[in-house]
Amino acid sequence: MVISNTIESDSRALLDYTYASRYDRTDLPRFKIAEHPIPKEAAYQIINDELMLDANPRLDLASFVTTWMEPECDKLIMAAINKNYVDMYQYPVTTELQDRCVNMIANLFNAPLEDSKSAVGVGTIGSSEAIMLAGLAFKRRWQNKMRAASKPCDKPNIVAGANVQICWKKFANYFEVELKEVKLSEGYYVMDPKKAVEMVDENTICVAAILGSTLNGEFEDIKLLNDLLVAKNEQTRWDTPIHVDAASGGFIAPFLYPGLEWDFRLPLVKSINVSGHKYGLVYPGIGWVIWRSNEDLPEELIFEINYLGTKQRTFTLNFSKGSSQIIAQYYQLIRLGLKGYKRIMENCKVNAEHLKKGLENTQCFNIVSKDNGVPLVAFSLKNHSQHNEFQISNMLRGFGWSVPAYTMPPDAQRITVLRVVIREDFSRTLADQLVNDIVKVLQDLGILPSVPEENGVANTTQVAGVC
Ligand SMILES: *Cc1c(COP(=O)(O)O)cnc(C)c1O
């Protein structure tokens, strides 16, 4: 019997110990799919090994996105990994869980619901998709209104602070809406409501306010924005609405600052987005958009499909997607309850304050973040004569930490900050270790004098005025 060489070598390969196989010393395909399969053990081991060079997500202090969930939830996630969310006929319970999440989040944001089931909203891949949908609803409503009044509707605009997250720039670009940015200034890094309202004109489809600026975590003054806009609307007879981008703050404000009015309690707030995968405490791939009422979501944007076995109404950009994140969101909402979320957010806030104190003790930094906002610490070097924040960021990588440095948008470009986002899984021990490592970096750069370590812990008590 003649066996071809390839078959013989492939079957031998199946017996090989992975690191003794030829796969361990041949290049893996990068540009073209290879002709032949490779054993699953080798594929697993080689990819797993290459991924070791990625950073450790838990030490990525740049990201707001969840990096830890309970093992019980991991089980639910894996059990649903093969369910396509769009097959609602097949998976009616999953659809029901998404509806429950929409209702719960709408309630959390004080939507004026007639009964507990009337919330209008949808789960998305993240806040970016949620913002595209909210933006499209505003654009369509505005166009309908302008057409009805026989006015031109080809030059829509959105007013927002120059601190907007990139997804607003994408929305403006992809859907051809002009983004009118309110400039920042040194020492004030969020949208000034007064300036924003001055920029509103008849073509403004909405003002986008941010609850928790990506740059420094600060909440914009949405109550003041609402009041100024109500007055302007009365005077001009326009009805310019507000969208709140609560990507990171939507799961913080209700627990830490319940008295703060930023949501549907304000009459001009017509839609809100939140990232389930940020402080909603779910792994990446989930966001939510909630509308105040049916009126705020033009019916013509909703598609009805029936070829999957039942009539379904959908308003999303994607068709197929996973179900796991929706299930995981429902897990967190029922597992934690209001008290559970509150405690986690309080821990994050306390740990942010602790880190801030540690950084202040070095006397080398100005703190740029605010105490009420998203639990993060943004800070700048006091003295830039010898070194800058990018060097510190690079050197911290050597310790395993990822702490980004970036410059502020116009007109505050002169300011560079380092930012540490405090997530649920960033404990006080890690905060202390981070301060310790930052002090070592400052010493290596010669910004701080080297003081002998005490039992391996950098001495952070410094002489005033060194920086
Ligand atoms: C993170 C963030 C976004 C984008 O959210 P994704 O869920 O990552 O798509 C939008 N706006 C703000 C303020 C954010 O912080």
The ligand as an SDF file (V2000), in Angstrom:
LIG
                    3D

 15 15  0  0  0  0  0  0  0  0999 V2000
  -16.1230   54.5420   25.9610 C   0  0  0  0  0  0  0  0  0  0  0  0
  -16.8980   55.7020   25.5190 C   0  0  0  0  0  0  0  0  0  0  0  0
  -17.5950   55.6780   24.3070 C   0  0  0  0  0  0  0  0  0  0  0  0
  -17.5260   54.5070   23.3650 C   0  0  0  0  0  0  0  0  0  0  0  0
  -18.0850   53.4130   23.9660 O   0  0  0  0  0  0  0  0  0  0  0  0
  -17.8730   51.8980   23.4720 P   0  0  0  0  0  0  0  0  0  0  0  0
  -18.7890   51.1720   24.3860 O   0  0  0  0  0  0  0  0  0  0  0  0
  -16.4490   51.5790   23.6900 O   0  0  0  0  0  0  0  0  0  0  0  0
  -18.2690   51.8150   22.0380 O   0  0  0  0  0  0  0  0  0  0  0  0
  -18.3610   56.7760   23.9850 C   0  0  0  0  0  0  0  0  0  0  0  0
  -18.4140   57.8460   24.7860 N   0  0  0  0  0  0  0  0  0  0  0  0
  -17.7500   57.9160   25.9670 C   0  0  0  0  0  0  0  0  0  0  0  0
  -17.8840   59.1240   26.8240 C   0  0  0  0  0  0  0  0  0  0  0  0
  -16.9540   56.8360   26.3740 C   0  0  0  0  0  0  0  0  0  0  0  0
  -16.2970   56.9040   27.5260 O   0  0  0  0  0  0  0  0  0  0  0  0
  1  2  1  0
  2  3  1  0
  2 14  2  0
  3  4  1  0
  3 10  2  0
  4  5  1  0
  5  6  1  0
  6  7  2  0
  6  8  1  0
  6  9  1  0
 10 11  1  0
 11 12  2  0
 12 13  1  0
 12 14  1  0
 14 15  1  0
M  END
$$$$
